[in-house]
Amino acid sequence: NTTTQRKNQTVKQPAKQLTGVRSAAATNAGKAAAARHNNAFAAPQNKKTLDQTHPNVQIPEKLSKKSKEEQILRCANRVKPHVMAVDTLLRVLTSVRSAPDNAKFRTIDRSNGNYIKFVKDKPGAEDLLLAMNYRLIHCNNELRLERNFVDDALLYLGVSALEQMRISEEYIEGKRLRAFHAEMRRVSKQNGSEMQQSGMTEGETAIRLAFLSKCPKEPPEGRGASINVHLGDESEKIQGGRVSRRFDGDDTLEDVLNWLGGCYGNEVLEKIRGASREWCLCDLNRYPILPLDAEKHARKTLQYLGLFPSGKLGVRLSADAWRDREEIASGGEFDIHGSARGLGAASRSMLH
């Protein structure tokens, strides 16, 4: 057959021979793998100890190895910025001290919502309870203080330490911030979209419309600067506490304030630019966060203020120096150093 003859005449091509040349990367990878393999089976006595490699390094003693008294004092000091954790722990220890035979006071459910929110992940909180002889019961996910482990001296020390933390600057500042965010939640409920569902009074509607009538026309989508305003710290996740709108680069800070008044009413503006300056409007895109003087820079454009092509503003609690209108020197509470943000934006020092 012709087909068979053609197959027999077909010359097979020889297979390509490997050159045997390896790249430097492959060679080094092989050496590293061999070194790891040899180290894994090396004798333990060949491995140097930390004292041999770093003779001058001293490892601090673990907190659990220290005395109960020192553990309690250190944990109380760590937890003091967290207001609700301090108050909750103080209430728990006071209850145990007043009624040590009540098993309910000596048992803490770690799956409780309030415990998870205010205590569980706060630095020093659970360590303080463990120092008070609480034991972690994994099967029930609870902390339990057995009656025979109740120590009156430790309870007295723990209660005294927490009461002392309540007069610290960190605790007092945390208390102010908590009250401020409670105010922000109340204000967020006055958002125009939220109040439309519950009904807005005629007087409040007139105030909102007066503010909105002073706002420039919003640029079409894809143009202008997107301005976002957050009430309070973003980590608080305040419902209704975020509003967004587009502005042109030559619109002013006064235009943004009028829009903010249209969203939340007159109260926010009065506390930002009023005599009290209880709250402040901050540029969150700058670091450190920069408070904007709503009266001094009301006529400045958004591009000058560094809010173009985008801006992220936040209503925050004013510091004492800002509220009292003190002159802030370089290196003071509000650092004026830092680069300008955006083309044609003013520097931090010019915005003070």
Steps between C-alpha positions, in 0.01 A plus 500: 500500500605854428401612851715230661798594286468863597493411870813288458677779317415751772814600686451544873646819643737440792387631837655826616788445735514699826804723516548446874561872562314630812428859583656668803157528665436127467846420636457728803152364568640147504775598744249670729273194499791275583608730785149497645489122479833469680399748769180309569697190593784681675575402854322719758828571681634682192230764521611812687286637779379858530751560781780405262383705200377805698673497839397857589127459427277459803152357437240660729315271731152395390214681670357169616823434691470821702314537827120524497518855635725620216286323240186677627662845505649460152178368346297782656743752354469344151121497498445858625438665156206263442219654703240224475756229578607682818140555610400139425797350683445727798134399517591128482764515772284715727215251469725207584645682800155585636354149443777242456260208555287595199616280212331728247740784582798265472414376148551701180354389167762576234240465222291785641466785251596775743800304623623448142447867411641669809737260678621193312759651263600801711868490606539381858130431564493119503852486644372698798224245560747212472721676755197507732501116485230467235540182292416462133246218449529413130205261482255770614697795360490678833724643769433357845630591844464206736391585854817359657713722273332827604775716652376804692839670479516463119140623467578806709812572292315451170211727598741766630712487182197538272360785707836672469488454120166686489673825597780461242526730198458209259177387661358855514585556134342166410187605690482822296537308174229255597259786579596668171422191294168468680428856378606401149253211500225736605596751229520226236132428555432856379637416157254620237450154350444351848256771611289470187386161624402622848383845389669839518342808656415798283753719678780248461414457133526876446844510666630212288367655178659835588840336531460295180393809303847647565677196354632509142366261241643152532731406209398201286638158580863463398581865556591711800630394841333231706466624860422249775417607856502258794346567840743381767762232461446258212564204730174585683303422180224749580190427292407808295829664599644522149392731218655557158465758222694634200637857489708698250858584587419873527211444743579614851501352848193712573316309227590170667381631839167612352454155348585344836239723665247382244579139591507524880352834594641805675633326813811358333599836352446687826735266686763512222518874432320643801658668799542171686677310216404184684543297183739545208501409132817306420676403178538124543718462189789684666729354760491601776129577469458874436214705653366762257407843632144531367498879554849587377485283187130525418572682171794282398450267206504122538809481280684745727403293803624177341150354458523461122467265313365321809445586862436306817379708795402398850313668785716442808510608861713813537815489709533753782753711308278517191187577699675779694649645179854479629787566265649165403873515461701255294524169679193577709178306532418549130813445295514751213762304307407286203476533124217667313241267350403555136619736226478861614415408861627706791746357751397401853663811648288727276180329616561582870 
